Amino acid sequence: MTTLTDCRALDARDALRPLRDHFVLPEGVIYLDGNSLGVLPKSAAARVADVITREWGQDLIRAWNSAGWFNLPQRLGDKIASLIGAGPGEVVATDSTSVNLYKVLSAALNMAAEDAPARKVIVSERSNFPTDLYIAEGLCRERGYRLLLVEPDEITAALTPDAAVLMLTHVNYRTGAMHDMAALTQAAHAAGVLVVWDLAHSAGAVPVDLQGANADFAIGCGYKYLNGGPGAPAFVWVHPRHADRFRQPLSGWWGHAAPFEFTPDYRPAPGITRYLCGTQPILSLAALECGLEVFGAAEALGGMAALRAKSLALTDLFISLVERCPGHGLGLATPREHAQRGSQVCLTRSEGAYAIVQALVARGVIGDFRAGSGDGRHPDILRFGFTPLYIGFEDVWHAVEHLKQVLEAAEWKRPEFNQKHAVT
């Protein structure tokens, strides 16, 4: 049986422990929501201030050249590429996850329409992140396609001759369940189907090998495990075999082959650069770069393999400690199998899940709540993310102790914890 002393010993032996010093962690807070918004890198405030006061304040428009602003999307894209199994020059940091999904899904549908015009179905998981489904739904309406939503065990059967694109999130936002990217991509390709992967809950949390999986398209988020700040730019990857084949639909001037020639006609840039659109948010990109730089420090300590090993140890510990709290109606939505688990643990409860999370937040243990489907198919979720860059084993111990006390004292029944906020 693991004790608090054992957890402290694990922290003392943790080779990744120095990475915690790169972040601002408020006193008295156990932050288990980095899968929704990452914490602040200590270098970010000074870096953004320098961009404002020196680069913008002194260099003014010259900073596009002198400070390297113009190439920030590609420079940060290369840093992200090393985390997701992509090559140099294959990724750009830009826009939001939703906008990038619209770009790549549009390109994938263009490819499918040219190669197999009879295929008119986009296949996705029923519990995929809603914005992905909304974007796909909108494109289906525009183009006369149908969106087919299935359960995870029904995906391969849905890859019929009608299917054009399979659109999946690698790690499910509700459950933390992780798909076998290589196997599903292979199955899709065998059926003549293109694959779009959303890495919002994967990049920086679990090892990803887009090239090894022979994936087609991928997008992802900059403000979760990459710690780029609220609303940080997202990223987009397109396999080099596809990158020059089609234009993406948002043909803004930054995706032009020669934007400063100011020609009236659009000529797409080669490769991934054509997936840029308008002028880039330089302050946000500067903050994102600070989050990405921590992964450079992590590389010297074992990189993504070491981060993954710690993530699994943290989530294993959390699951085992929660299971010492029987009789409170908690269920486990997250797979126990390591190969099927992301970097979060999701608990279910038929009553009071939202209020329990709010009671924990009041105690300084920050997770979040995700509502069920209402039809009983998907229950309410208490969601806890474990970012190995800054979460320790003692944090896990104390978090579960707080959860136990909230349940035993029925704190969650207090009226203030049952008042819904705009953001849950």
Number of C-alpha atoms within 10 A of each C-alpha: 6 10 11 14 11 14 19 16 13 15 17 12 10 13 14 22 16 13 17 16 12 18 19 14 17 10 7 9 15 22 25 24 21 26 26 21 21 23 24 19 24 15 17 21 13 11 15 20 15 15 20 16 12 14 20 18 12 12 16 13 13 13 17 16 11 12 16 12 21 16 14 21 23 20 19 21 26 19 21 29 24 18 23 23 14 23 19 13 16 20 30 29 31 29 24 19 25 18 18 27 25 22 21 26 26 21 21 24 24 18 18 20 14 10 12 17 13 13 20 21 23 28 26 24 20 15 21 22 17 11 12 20 21 13 16 23 16 14 19 17 11 9 11 10 19 19 19 16 17 17 12 15 9 11 19 16 9 21 22 15 14 19 25 31 26 26 23 27 26 25 29 24 23 25 24 25 26 23 18 13 22 17 12 18 22 17 17 23 18 11 17 20 26 24 26 24 23 26 24 28 27 27 24 29 28 25 18 22 17 24 15 11 16 15 23 23 24 28 28 28 30 32 24 28 29 33 28 28 22 17 16 26 25 27 29 31 30 24 20 17 9 15 22 16 13 15 20 23 14 17 18 17 21 20 25 24 16 14 15 9 8 10 11 6 7 15 16 24 19 15 20 23 22 24 31 28 21 14 13 19 15 19 17 18 23 22 27 27 25 23 26 21 16 19 22 13 15 19 13 9 17 14 17 21 14 16 24 21 14 23 25 22 15 25 24 15 18 21 18 13 19 19 14 11 17 10 9 10 12 19 17 17 20 24 16 15 11 16 12 14 22 29 30 29 27 26 22 23 17 13 12 17 23 22 23 25 26 26 24 23 18 12 16 17 25 21 24 24 22 18 14 16 11 9 7 9 8 16 21 23 26 27 27 27 30 27 27 26 23 20 24 24 24 19 22 23 22 15 25 22 14 17 19 18 13 19 17 13 9 13 17 21 15 12 9 11 20 17 11 11 8 5 6 12
